[in-house]
Amino acid sequence: MTTTLPEQRRPQKSAPRERQPVSSRPRRRLNWLGGGAGWLWLIVVAVPLYWSFITSFKQQSNYYDSNPLVPSGDPTLDNYRMVVESDFLRYFLNSVVVTAGAVIPAVLVSFMAAYAIVRGWRMRFLRAVNGLFLMGLAIPLQATIIPIYLIIIKLHLYDNLLALILPSIAFAIPLSVLVLANFIRDVPKELFDSMRVDGATEWTTLWRLAAPLTRPAIVTVSIFNALTIWNGFLLPLVLTQSPEQRTLPLALWNFQGQYGVNVPAVLAAVVLTTLPVLILYAFGRRQLLSGLTAGFSR
């Protein structure tokens, strides 16, 4: 007797679906409002710079008779020669000494303080120190200029470049500690633990691990503090008196008083004052942008 087994049902193959054409480039919506605002802001910033640059090469005799936005047909370097011969190099050197003498210690102290605050956050003393740094952000320079002046007089530092360096360090530390502490806090804790297992001390971990990983933040706070101190006007005005201790912003103000009618000479001094800032930005642009945008990408 033979029995017939029922036929096994085979799964039927489904008909292949038609693939939708995928565009290689995703469509992007153009932000016309943001682009227009960006171009408008570029024009607002670029036109005064362009006017200052072309005017610095014009002669005072025909300055008021020419179009302010048209370059001179007969450019001259007499304005720059006049500015350089008026002890401009001395003022430039004073600004370099004040800026470097304030930025380097401020960044070093801020980096070590930020590392200590992040690594020893449970200590009550370090939490109190961090609170003091945060309070320093709320105190403007204008509110403390009279106490600073009295302290400088008591220390016999009036009319000295050190009188500009010490307050600049104090006002640069709070913001630097805040920025650097946030960057060090983003470093994975496992990296610190692995360094500790390998027998590294806190000092070695500070310079071998934390410093390379937070280099964008260090460059960012260094450039920001350098620009702030370089353009500082209130401290040199109050804490210095002799022409030998003037910095570039204060000397520029004196140039404007000395050559109040000679507009091309004043703008030549402005161009020479702005040139170091542009060079500093050109060299540290990538690190500065990466440090400013790192908080949004993490």
Secondary structure, DSSP 8 states (H G I E B T S, - for coil): -----------------------SS------HHHHHHHHHHHHHHHHHHHHHHHHTTS-STTTTTS-TTS--SS--SHHHHHHIIIIIHHHHHHHHHHHHHHHHHHHHHHHHHHHHHHHTTTSHHHHHHHHHHHHHTTS-GGGGHHHHHHHHHHTT-TTSHHHHHHHHHHHHHHHHHHHHHHHHHTS-HHHHHHHHHTT--HHHHIIIIIHHHTHHHHHHHHHHHHHHHHT--HHHHHH--SGGG--HHHHHHHHHHHTSS-HHHHHHHHHHHHHHHHHHHHHHHHHHHHHHHHHHH-
